[in-house]
Amino acid sequence: MNRLASAALAGVFFVASGGIALAANDAAGVPPAANGSPPGGKAPPAQSRVMAAAARLDRAAPREERITDALNLLEAKGYGAFSNFQANGKNFTAMVSQDGKRFTVTIDPDSGRISRQS
């Protein structure tokens, strides 16, 4: 979900910054090039920095990506109500409730498996 929100935010940011740049060019009477970039082919430095920052926001670090994958796996397998989610080596553990019973599960985001601990 976080990743989708980041991607949506970056998309909105690109659209807004592109619209501002086009409006500035229209007001100055400068037609955009065929590919949408300003004349001369280079984006203004401020716009380039904004695009680079938005691109960085769209990519999660590998560790955060694994955490997100593990949390999404928990919810996809029906464990929406959980607590004590934590890293345990390369995997993650969480306390879950199912059918009125509480137990600990191990989540392996690389294989997509969740196993119940004894």
N, CA, C and O atoms as a GROMACS GRO file, in nm:
protein
  472
    1MET      N    1   0.083  -0.118   0.000
    1MET     CA    2   0.000   0.000   0.000
    1MET      C    3   0.087   0.124   0.000
    1MET      O    4   0.060   0.220  -0.073
    2ASN      N    5   0.194   0.124   0.083
    2ASN     CA    6   0.284   0.236   0.089
    2ASN      C    7   0.348   0.264  -0.046
    2ASN      O    8   0.363   0.379  -0.086
    3ARG      N    9   0.384   0.157  -0.115
    3ARG     CA   10   0.447   0.170  -0.245
    3ARG      C   11   0.352   0.230  -0.346
    3ARG      O   12   0.390   0.314  -0.428
    4LEU      N   13   0.226   0.187  -0.340
    4LEU     CA   14   0.126   0.242  -0.432
    4LEU      C   15   0.103   0.390  -0.403
    4LEU      O   16   0.089   0.469  -0.496
    5ALA      N   17   0.098   0.425  -0.277
    5ALA     CA   18   0.079   0.566  -0.242
    5ALA      C   19   0.196   0.650  -0.290
    5ALA      O   20   0.177   0.761  -0.338
    6SER      N   21   0.318   0.597  -0.276
    6SER     CA   22   0.436   0.669  -0.323
    6SER      C   23   0.432   0.688  -0.473
    6SER      O   24   0.462   0.796  -0.524
    7ALA      N   25   0.393   0.582  -0.545
    7ALA     CA   26   0.386   0.592  -0.690
    7ALA      C   27   0.278   0.692  -0.732
    7ALA      O   28   0.299   0.769  -0.826
    8ALA      N   29   0.165   0.690  -0.666
    8ALA     CA   30   0.057   0.784  -0.699
    8ALA      C   31   0.100   0.926  -0.670
    8ALA      O   32   0.073   1.016  -0.749
    9LEU      N   33   0.166   0.948  -0.558
    9LEU     CA   34   0.213   1.081  -0.522
    9LEU      C   35   0.315   1.130  -0.623
    9LEU      O   36   0.312   1.246  -0.664
   10ALA      N   37   0.406   1.043  -0.664
   10ALA     CA   38   0.506   1.082  -0.764
   10ALA      C   39   0.438   1.117  -0.896
   10ALA      O   40   0.477   1.212  -0.962
   11GLY      N   41   0.336   1.039  -0.934
   11GLY     CA   42   0.264   1.068  -1.058
   11GLY      C   43   0.195   1.202  -1.053
   11GLY      O   44   0.200   1.278  -1.150
   12VAL      N   45   0.132   1.233  -0.942
   12VAL     CA   46   0.065   1.363  -0.926
   12VAL      C   47   0.168   1.474  -0.932
   12VAL      O   48   0.145   1.579  -0.992
   13PHE      N   49   0.282   1.452  -0.870
   13PHE     CA   50   0.387   1.552  -0.868
   13PHE      C   51   0.440   1.578  -1.008
   13PHE      O   52   0.463   1.693  -1.045
   14PHE      N   53   0.460   1.470  -1.087
   14PHE     CA   54   0.507   1.486  -1.225
   14PHE      C   55   0.406   1.564  -1.307
   14PHE      O   56   0.443   1.654  -1.382
   15VAL      N   57   0.278   1.530  -1.294
   15VAL     CA   58   0.175   1.599  -1.371
   15VAL      C   59   0.170   1.747  -1.334
   15VAL      O   60   0.162   1.833  -1.421
   16ALA      N   61   0.176   1.775  -1.204
   16ALA     CA   62   0.169   1.914  -1.159
   16ALA      C   63   0.291   1.993  -1.206
   16ALA      O   64   0.276   2.105  -1.255
   17SER      N   65   0.410   1.936  -1.192
   17SER     CA   66   0.529   2.010  -1.232
   17SER      C   67   0.534   2.026  -1.383
   17SER      O   68   0.582   2.128  -1.432
   18GLY      N   69   0.488   1.927  -1.458
   18GLY     CA   70   0.483   1.938  -1.603
   18GLY      C   71   0.386   2.046  -1.647
   18GLY      O   72   0.414   2.120  -1.741
   19GLY      N   73   0.272   2.055  -1.580
   19GLY     CA   74   0.173   2.156  -1.614
   19GLY      C   75   0.224   2.296  -1.586
   19GLY      O   76   0.196   2.390  -1.661
   20ILE      N   77   0.298   2.311  -1.477
   20ILE     CA   78   0.355   2.441  -1.444
   20ILE      C   79   0.458   2.482  -1.549
   20ILE      O   80   0.460   2.597  -1.593
   21ALA      N   81   0.543   2.387  -1.590
   21ALA     CA   82   0.644   2.418  -1.691
   21ALA      C   83   0.580   2.454  -1.824
   21ALA      O   84   0.625   2.548  -1.890
   22LEU      N   85   0.475   2.382  -1.864
   22LEU     CA   86   0.407   2.413  -1.989
   22LEU      C   87   0.339   2.549  -1.982
   22LEU      O   88   0.342   2.625  -2.078
   23ALA      N   89   0.279   2.579  -1.867
   23ALA     CA   90   0.212   2.708  -1.852
   23ALA      C   91   0.314   2.822  -1.860
   23ALA      O   92   0.285   2.926  -1.918
   24ALA      N   93   0.431   2.803  -1.802
   24ALA     CA   94   0.535   2.906  -1.807
   24ALA      C   95   0.582   2.928  -1.950
   24ALA      O   96   0.603   3.042  -1.992
   25ASN      N   97   0.598   2.819  -2.026
   25ASN     CA   98   0.640   2.832  -2.165
   25ASN      C   99   0.532   2.898  -2.249
   25ASN      O  100   0.564   2.981  -2.335
   26ASP      N  101   0.406   2.863  -2.227
   26ASP     CA  102   0.296   2.923  -2.302
   26ASP      C  103   0.289   3.073  -2.275
   26ASP      O  104   0.267   3.152  -2.366
   27ALA      N  105   0.307   3.111  -2.149
   27ALA     CA  106   0.299   3.251  -2.112
   27ALA      C  107   0.413   3.330  -2.177
   27ALA      O  108   0.396   3.447  -2.211
   28ALA      N  109   0.527   3.266  -2.194
   28ALA     CA  110   0.641   3.334  -2.254
   28ALA      C  111   0.634   3.328  -2.407
   28ALA      O  112   0.716   3.390  -2.475
   29GLY      N  113   0.536   3.254  -2.460
   29GLY     CA  114   0.523   3.242  -2.604
   29GLY      C  115   0.623   3.146  -2.665
   29GLY      O  116   0.651   3.154  -2.785
   30VAL      N  117   0.678   3.055  -2.585
   30VAL     CA  118   0.776   2.959  -2.635
   30VAL      C  119   0.706   2.826  -2.654
   30VAL      O  120   0.657   2.768  -2.557
   31PRO      N  121   0.701   2.774  -2.777
   31PRO     CA  122   0.635   2.645  -2.799
   31PRO      C  123   0.722   2.532  -2.748
   31PRO      O  124   0.845   2.537  -2.762
   32PRO      N  125   0.662   2.426  -2.689
   32PRO     CA  126   0.740   2.312  -2.643
   32PRO      C  127   0.789   2.232  -2.763
   32PRO      O  128   0.731   2.238  -2.871
   33ALA      N  129   0.896   2.156  -2.743
   33ALA     CA  130   0.946   2.067  -2.847
   33ALA      C  131   0.848   1.953  -2.867
   33ALA      O  132   0.754   1.937  -2.789
   34ALA      N  133   0.868   1.874  -2.972
   34ALA     CA  134   0.775   1.766  -3.005
   34ALA      C  135   0.766   1.662  -2.894
   34ALA      O  136   0.661   1.600  -2.876
   35ASN      N  137   0.874   1.641  -2.820
   35ASN     CA  138   0.871   1.541  -2.713
   35ASN      C  139   0.822   1.598  -2.581
   35ASN      O  140   0.824   1.527  -2.480
   36GLY      N  141   0.778   1.723  -2.578
   36GLY     CA  142   0.723   1.782  -2.456
   36GLY      C  143   0.824   1.856  -2.372
   36GLY      O  144   0.788   1.924  -2.276
   37SER      N  145   0.954   1.845  -2.408
   37SER     CA  146   1.054   1.917  -2.332
   37SER      C  147   1.065   2.059  -2.385
   37SER      O  148   1.025   2.086  -2.498
   38PRO      N  149   1.118   2.150  -2.306
   38PRO     CA  150   1.131   2.287  -2.352
   38PRO      C  151   1.229   2.297  -2.468
   38PRO      O  152   1.306   2.204  -2.491
   39PRO      N  153   1.227   2.406  -2.542
   39PRO     CA  154   1.322   2.423  -2.652
   39PRO      C  155   1.464   2.405  -2.602
   39PRO      O  156   1.497   2.446  -2.491
   40GLY      N  157   1.548   2.345  -2.683
   40GLY     CA  158   1.685   2.319  -2.642
   40GLY      C  159   1.700   2.178  -2.587
   40GLY      O  160   1.813   2.130  -2.572
   41GLY      N  161   1.590   2.110  -2.556
   41GLY     CA  162   1.592   1.970  -2.516
   41GLY      C  163   1.624   1.942  -2.370
   41GLY      O  164   1.612   1.827  -2.327
   42LYS      N  165   1.662   2.041  -2.293
   42LYS     CA  166   1.695   2.016  -2.153
   42LYS      C  167   1.588   2.076  -2.064
   42LYS      O  168   1.539   2.186  -2.088
   43ALA      N  169   1.552   2.002  -1.960
   43ALA     CA  170   1.456   2.053  -1.862
   43ALA      C  171   1.526   2.154  -1.774
   43ALA      O  172   1.647   2.144  -1.753
   44PRO      N  173   1.453   2.252  -1.723
   44PRO     CA  174   1.515   2.348  -1.630
   44PRO      C  175   1.573   2.274  -1.510
   44PRO      O  176   1.518   2.171  -1.470
   45PRO      N  177   1.681   2.324  -1.452
   45PRO     CA  178   1.745   2.254  -1.339
   45PRO      C  179   1.649   2.222  -1.226
   45PRO      O  180   1.656   2.112  -1.169
   46ALA      N  181   1.560   2.313  -1.190
   46ALA     CA  182   1.467   2.286  -1.080
   46ALA      C  183   1.375   2.170  -1.113
   46ALA      O  184   1.348   2.086  -1.027
   47GLN      N  185   1.327   2.164  -1.236
   47GLN     CA  186   1.239   2.055  -1.276
   47GLN      C  187   1.314   1.923  -1.277
   47GLN      O  188   1.258   1.820  -1.239
   48SER      N  189   1.441   1.924  -1.319
   48SER     CA  190   1.522   1.802  -1.318
   48SER      C  191   1.541   1.751  -1.177
   48SER      O  192   1.534   1.630  -1.153
   49ARG      N  193   1.564   1.842  -1.082
   49ARG     CA  194   1.582   1.800  -0.942
   49ARG      C  195   1.453   1.741  -0.887
   49ARG      O  196   1.457   1.643  -0.812
   50VAL      N  197   1.341   1.800  -0.923
   50VAL     CA  198   1.211   1.748  -0.876
   50VAL      C  199   1.189   1.608  -0.931
   50VAL      O  200   1.146   1.519  -0.858
   51MET      N  201   1.216   1.589  -1.059
   51MET     CA  202   1.196   1.457  -1.121
   51MET      C  203   1.288   1.353  -1.059
   51MET      O  204   1.246   1.240  -1.034
   52ALA      N  205   1.413   1.390  -1.033
   52ALA     CA  206   1.507   1.297  -0.972
   52ALA      C  207   1.463   1.260  -0.831
   52ALA      O  208   1.471   1.144  -0.792
   53ALA      N  209   1.416   1.358  -0.754
   53ALA     CA  210   1.370   1.330  -0.617
   53ALA      C  211   1.248   1.239  -0.619
   53ALA      O  212   1.238   1.147  -0.537
   54ALA      N  213   1.155   1.264  -0.710
   54ALA     CA  214   1.035   1.180  -0.718
   54ALA      C  215   1.072   1.038  -0.759
   54ALA      O  216   1.012   0.943  -0.710
   55ALA      N  217   1.169   1.022  -0.847
   55ALA     CA  218   1.212   0.888  -0.888
   55ALA      C  219   1.273   0.814  -0.771
   55ALA      O  220   1.252   0.693  -0.757
   56ARG      N  221   1.349   0.883  -0.686
   56ARG     CA  222   1.408   0.818  -0.568
   56ARG      C  223   1.299   0.775  -0.471
   56ARG      O  224   1.311   0.670  -0.408
   57LEU      N  225   1.195   0.854  -0.455
   57LEU     CA  226   1.087   0.820  -0.364
   57LEU      C  227   1.011   0.696  -0.409
   57LEU      O  228   0.956   0.623  -0.327
   58ASP      N  229   1.009   0.672  -0.539
   58ASP     CA  230   0.933   0.560  -0.593
   58ASP      C  231   1.001   0.426  -0.568
   58ASP      O  232   0.936   0.322  -0.573
   59ARG      N  233   1.130   0.428  -0.540
   59ARG     CA  234   1.202   0.303  -0.518
   59ARG      C  235   1.225   0.281  -0.370
   59ARG      O  236   1.285   0.365  -0.302
   60ALA      N  237   1.178   0.168  -0.319
   60ALA     CA  238   1.202   0.135  -0.179
   60ALA      C  239   1.336   0.066  -0.167
   60ALA      O  240   1.379  -0.005  -0.258
   61ALA      N  241   1.403   0.085  -0.056
   61ALA     CA  242   1.527   0.014  -0.028
   61ALA      C  243   1.493  -0.134  -0.012
   61ALA      O  244   1.381  -0.167   0.027
   62PRO      N  245   1.587  -0.222  -0.042
   62PRO     CA  246   1.559  -0.366  -0.033
   62PRO      C  247   1.503  -0.410   0.102
   62PRO      O  248   1.413  -0.494   0.107
   63ARG      N  249   1.554  -0.353   0.211
   63ARG     CA  250   1.505  -0.393   0.344
   63ARG      C  251   1.358  -0.354   0.362
   63ARG      O  252   1.277  -0.434   0.409
   64GLU      N  253   1.326  -0.230   0.324
   64GLU     CA  254   1.187  -0.186   0.337
   64GLU      C  255   1.094  -0.263   0.245
   64GLU      O  256   0.979  -0.288   0.278
   65GLU      N  257   1.145  -0.299   0.129
   65GLU     CA  258   1.065  -0.376   0.034
   65GLU      C  259   1.032  -0.514   0.092
   65GLU      O  260   0.920  -0.562   0.075
   66ARG      N  261   1.127  -0.576   0.160
   66ARG     CA  262   1.103  -0.707   0.220
   66ARG      C  263   1.002  -0.696   0.334
   66ARG      O  264   0.916  -0.782   0.350
   67ILE      N  265   1.012  -0.588   0.414
   67ILE     CA  266   0.916  -0.566   0.522
   67ILE      C  267   0.775  -0.550   0.465
   67ILE      O  268   0.680  -0.610   0.514
   68THR      N  269   0.764  -0.469   0.360
   68THR     CA  270   0.634  -0.448   0.295
   68THR      C  271   0.580  -0.579   0.239
   68THR      O  272   0.461  -0.608   0.252
   69ASP      N  273   0.666  -0.658   0.175
   69ASP     CA  274   0.623  -0.787   0.121
   69ASP      C  275   0.572  -0.879   0.232
   69ASP      O  276   0.471  -0.947   0.216
   70ALA      N  277   0.643  -0.880   0.346
   70ALA     CA  278   0.602  -0.966   0.458
   70ALA      C  279   0.467  -0.921   0.514
   70ALA      O  280   0.381  -1.004   0.542
   71LEU      N  281   0.448  -0.790   0.530
   71LEU     CA  282   0.321  -0.739   0.581
   71LEU      C  283   0.207  -0.768   0.484
   71LEU      O  284   0.097  -0.804   0.526
   72ASN      N  285   0.232  -0.753   0.354
   72ASN     CA  286   0.129  -0.784   0.254
   72ASN      C  287   0.095  -0.932   0.253
   72ASN      O  288  -0.021  -0.969   0.234
   73LEU      N  289   0.195  -1.017   0.274
   73LEU     CA  290   0.170  -1.162   0.282
   73LEU      C  291   0.079  -1.196   0.400
   73LEU      O  292  -0.014  -1.276   0.386
   74LEU      N  293   0.106  -1.135   0.515
   74LEU     CA  294   0.023  -1.160   0.633
   74LEU      C  295  -0.123  -1.129   0.603
   74LEU      O  296  -0.212  -1.208   0.634
   75GLU      N  297  -0.147  -1.014   0.544
   75GLU     CA  298  -0.285  -0.974   0.516
   75GLU      C  299  -0.347  -1.063   0.408
   75GLU      O  300  -0.464  -1.099   0.418
   76ALA      N  301  -0.270  -1.097   0.306
   76ALA     CA  302  -0.322  -1.180   0.196
   76ALA      C  303  -0.361  -1.320   0.245
   76ALA      O  304  -0.453  -1.381   0.192
   77LYS      N  305  -0.290  -1.370   0.346
   77LYS     CA  306  -0.319  -1.504   0.400
   77LYS      C  307  -0.425  -1.502   0.509
   77LYS      O  308  -0.452  -1.604   0.572
   78GLY      N  309  -0.485  -1.385   0.532
   78GLY     CA  310  -0.596  -1.377   0.627
   78GLY      C  311  -0.556  -1.340   0.768
   78GLY      O  312  -0.637  -1.352   0.860
   79TYR      N  313  -0.435  -1.296   0.787
   79TYR     CA  314  -0.390  -1.257   0.921
   79TYR      C  315  -0.387  -1.105   0.932
   79TYR      O  316  -0.283  -1.047   0.962
   80GLY      N  317  -0.500  -1.040   0.908
   80GLY     CA  318  -0.508  -0.895   0.914
   80GLY      C  319  -0.486  -0.839   1.054
   80GLY      O  320  -0.436  -0.728   1.069
   81ALA      N  321  -0.524  -0.917   1.156
   81ALA     CA  322  -0.505  -0.874   1.295
   81ALA      C  323  -0.382  -0.945   1.351
   81ALA      O  324  -0.386  -1.064   1.381
   82PHE      N  325  -0.273  -0.871   1.364
   82PHE     CA  326  -0.151  -0.930   1.418
   82PHE      C  327  -0.082  -0.827   1.506
   82PHE      O  328  -0.114  -0.708   1.504
   83SER      N  329   0.012  -0.875   1.583
   83SER     CA  330   0.090  -0.787   1.670
   83SER      C  331   0.231  -0.840   1.678
   83SER      O  332   0.262  -0.948   1.627
   84ASN      N  333   0.317  -0.763   1.744
   84ASN     CA  334   0.455  -0.804   1.767
   84ASN      C  335   0.527  -0.845   1.638
   84ASN      O  336   0.601  -0.944   1.637
   85PHE      N  337   0.507  -0.771   1.531
   85PHE     CA  338   0.576  -0.797   1.405
   85PHE      C  339   0.721  -0.752   1.420
   85PHE      O  340   0.748  -0.638   1.459
   86GLN      N  341   0.815  -0.844   1.390
   86GLN     CA  342   0.956  -0.809   1.404
   86GLN      C  343   1.043  -0.895   1.314
   86GLN      O  344   1.004  -1.004   1.271
   87ALA      N  345   1.162  -0.844   1.286
   87ALA     CA  346   1.260  -0.919   1.206
   87ALA      C  347   1.316  -1.031   1.292
   87ALA      O  348   1.336  -1.015   1.412
   88ASN      N  349   1.340  -1.145   1.227
   88ASN     CA  350   1.397  -1.260   1.294
   88ASN      C  351   1.493  -1.325   1.195
   88ASN      O  352   1.455  -1.415   1.121
   89GLY      N  353   1.618  -1.279   1.195
   89GLY     CA  354   1.713  -1.325   1.094
   89GLY      C  355   1.672  -1.268   0.959
   89GLY      O  356   1.647  -1.148   0.947
   90LYS      N  357   1.664  -1.354   0.857
   90LYS     CA  358   1.622  -1.306   0.725
   90LYS      C  359   1.470  -1.309   0.710
   90LYS      O  360   1.416  -1.258   0.612
   91ASN      N  361   1.401  -1.367   0.806
   91ASN     CA  362   1.255  -1.374   0.803
   91ASN      C  363   1.195  -1.277   0.905
   91ASN      O  364   1.266  -1.199   0.968
   92PHE      N  365   1.064  -1.285   0.920
   92PHE     CA  366   0.993  -1.201   1.016
   92PHE      C  367   0.900  -1.290   1.096
   92PHE      O  368   0.858  -1.396   1.050
   93THR      N  369   0.867  -1.246   1.218
   93THR     CA  370   0.770  -1.318   1.300
   93THR      C  371   0.661  -1.221   1.342
   93THR      O  372   0.681  -1.099   1.346
   94ALA      N  373   0.544  -1.278   1.372
   94ALA     CA  374   0.432  -1.197   1.419
   94ALA      C  375   0.340  -1.285   1.502
   94ALA      O  376   0.332  -1.406   1.480
   95MET      N  377   0.271  -1.225   1.597
   95MET     CA  378   0.170  -1.293   1.677
   95MET      C  379   0.037  -1.268   1.606
   95MET      O  380  -0.001  -1.154   1.584
   96VAL      N  381  -0.033  -1.376   1.572
   96VAL     CA  382  -0.160  -1.364   1.499
   96VAL      C  383  -0.273  -1.430   1.577
   96VAL      O  384  -0.249  -1.509   1.669
   97SER      N  385  -0.394  -1.395   1.540
   97SER     CA  386  -0.514  -1.457   1.599
   97SER      C  387  -0.593  -1.522   1.487
   97SER      O  388  -0.614  -1.463   1.381
   98GLN      N  389  -0.638  -1.646   1.514
   98GLN     CA  390  -0.722  -1.716   1.417
   98GLN      C  391  -0.812  -1.813   1.494
   98GLN      O  392  -0.764  -1.892   1.574
   99ASP      N  393  -0.940  -1.805   1.467
   99ASP     CA  394  -1.038  -1.891   1.534
   99ASP      C  395  -1.028  -1.882   1.685
   99ASP      O  396  -1.043  -1.984   1.754
  100GLY      N  397  -1.003  -1.763   1.739
  100GLY     CA  398  -0.996  -1.742   1.882
  100GLY      C  399  -0.866  -1.788   1.946
  100GLY      O  400  -0.852  -1.780   2.068
  101LYS      N  401  -0.772  -1.835   1.867
  101LYS     CA  402  -0.643  -1.881   1.920
  101LYS      C  403  -0.533  -1.785   1.875
  101LYS      O  404  -0.536  -1.733   1.763
  102ARG      N  405  -0.436  -1.764   1.964
  102ARG     CA  406  -0.321  -1.680   1.929
  102ARG      C  407  -0.199  -1.768   1.915
  102ARG      O  408  -0.175  -1.858   1.995
  103PHE      N  409  -0.122  -1.742   1.812
  103PHE     CA  410   0.001  -1.817   1.789
  103PHE      C  411   0.098  -1.732   1.708
  103PHE      O  412   0.059  -1.630   1.649
  104THR      N  413   0.223  -1.775   1.706
  104THR     CA  414   0.327  -1.702   1.633
  104THR      C  415   0.349  -1.767   1.498
  104THR      O  416   0.350  -1.890   1.485
  105VAL      N  417   0.368  -1.683   1.397
  105VAL     CA  418   0.399  -1.732   1.262
  105VAL      C  419   0.532  -1.673   1.217
  105VAL      O  420   0.573  -1.566   1.263
  106THR      N  421   0.597  -1.745   1.128
  106THR     CA  422   0.720  -1.698   1.064
  106THR      C  423   0.686  -1.666   0.919
  106THR      O  424   0.624  -1.747   0.850
  107ILE      N  425   0.725  -1.548   0.874
  107ILE     CA  426   0.696  -1.503   0.738
  107ILE      C  427   0.826  -1.498   0.660
  107ILE      O  428   0.921  -1.432   0.702
  108ASP      N  429   0.830  -1.567   0.547
  108ASP     CA  430   0.945  -1.562   0.456
  108ASP      C  431   0.900  -1.489   0.330
  108ASP      O  432   0.838  -1.550   0.243
  109PRO      N  433   0.930  -1.360   0.319
  109PRO     CA  434   0.883  -1.284   0.204
  109PRO      C  435   0.946  -1.328   0.073
  109PRO      O  436   0.889  -1.304  -0.033
  110ASP      N  437   1.064  -1.392   0.078
  110ASP     CA  438   1.130  -1.436  -0.044
  110ASP      C  439   1.056  -1.553  -0.110
  110ASP      O  440   1.044  -1.558  -0.232
  111SER      N  441   1.008  -1.646  -0.028
  111SER     CA  442   0.936  -1.762  -0.083
  111SER      C  443   0.786  -1.741  -0.084
  111SER      O  444   0.714  -1.813  -0.153
  112GLY      N  445   0.738  -1.643  -0.008
  112GLY     CA  446   0.594  -1.617   0.000
  112GLY      C  447   0.523  -1.712   0.095
  112GLY      O  448   0.402  -1.729   0.086
  113ARG      N  449   0.598  -1.775   0.186
  113ARG     CA  450   0.538  -1.873   0.278
  113ARG      C  451   0.526  -1.817   0.420
  113ARG      O  452   0.610  -1.740   0.467
  114ILE      N  453   0.419  -1.859   0.485
  114ILE     CA  454   0.397  -1.829   0.627
  114ILE      C  455   0.382  -1.963   0.696
  114ILE      O  456   0.300  -2.046   0.657
  115SER      N  457   0.463  -1.984   0.801
  115SER     CA  458   0.455  -2.111   0.874
  115SER      C  459   0.427  -2.083   1.021
  115SER      O  460   0.476  -1.987   1.079
  116ARG      N  461   0.348  -2.171   1.077
  116ARG     CA  462   0.308  -2.160   1.219
  116ARG      C  463   0.417  -2.220   1.306
  116ARG      O  464   0.465  -2.330   1.278
  117GLN      N  465   0.456  -2.148   1.411
  117GLN     CA  466   0.557  -2.199   1.503
  117GLN      C  467   0.489  -2.283   1.610
  117GLN      O  468   0.376  -2.254   1.651
  118SER      N  469   0.556  -2.385   1.654
  118SER     CA  470   0.500  -2.473   1.757
  118SER      C  471   0.509  -2.412   1.893
  118SER      O  472   0.467  -2.473   1.991
   0.00000   0.00000   0.00000
